[in-house]
C-alpha cells in the first residue's frame, strides 16, 4: 500500500484529494501547512508528496525543492 503525503491549505480540496487516493488503496496523511511536511517526513516514510503551489508561508515550489534535497527519490506532484 502506498503512503502519500498531501499538503493543501484548502480544506475541501485536501479532503477530496485524500478521499480519492484512499479509495484507490493508498494510505494518506494530509496537512494544511507546508511547515509541517519536514517533520512528517522525519517521522515516517512516504512514497510521494502532493503539494499545493500557492499556500500561505512557504510556496509549493520552495517546499518541493526542500523535500527533493532531502529525499531525492521521492516523486513530488505540484497542483
C-alpha positions in Angstrom: 0.0 0.0 0.0 1.4 3.4 -1.0 1.8 6.1 1.6 1.0 9.6 0.2 1.6 12.9 1.9 -0.7 15.7 0.8 -0.1 19.4 1.6 -3.1 21.6 0.8 -4.3 24.7 2.6 -7.8 24.5 1.2 -9.7 22.1 3.5 -12.2 20.9 0.8 -9.5 20.2 -1.7 -7.4 18.4 0.8 -10.3 16.3 1.9 -11.4 15.5 -1.7 -7.9 14.5 -2.8 -7.4 12.4 0.3 -10.6 10.5 -0.3 -9.8 9.8 -3.9 -6.4 8.4 -3.0 -7.8 6.4 -0.1 -10.4 4.8 -2.4 -7.6 3.9 -4.7 -6.0 2.0 -1.9 -3.4 4.5 -0.6 -2.7 5.4 2.9 -2.9 9.2 3.1 -1.7 11.8 5.6 -2.9 15.3 4.8 -1.5 18.5 6.2 -2.8 22.1 5.9 0.6 23.8 6.1 4.0 23.3 4.4 5.7 24.0 7.7 4.7 20.5 8.9 6.0 18.5 6.0 9.6 18.0 7.0 8.6 16.9 10.5 6.1 14.4 8.9 8.8 13.1 6.6 11.2 12.6 9.5 8.5 10.6 11.4 7.5 8.1 8.7 8.5 7.1 5.1 6.2 8.2 2.3 6.1 7.1 -1.3 5.1 10.5 -2.8 4.3 14.1 -1.9 1.4 16.1 -3.4 1.6 19.8 -2.7 -0.4 22.9 -3.5 1.6 25.5 -5.4 0.1 28.6 -3.6 0.0 28.4 0.2 0.5 30.9 2.9 4.1 31.0 4.1 6.1 28.6 2.1 5.0 28.1 -1.5 4.9 24.6 -3.1 7.9 25.1 -5.3 10.1 26.0 -2.4 8.7 23.1 -0.4 9.4 20.8 -3.3 13.0 21.9 -3.6 13.5 21.4 0.1 11.9 17.9 0.1 13.8 16.9 -3.0 17.1 17.9 -1.5 16.4 15.6 1.5 14.5 12.8 -0.4 15.8 12.9 -3.9 13.9 9.7 -5.0 10.5 10.8 -3.8 8.1 11.8 -6.5 6.6 15.2 -6.0 3.4 16.5 -7.6 2.6 20.2 -7.6 -1.0 21.1 -8.0 
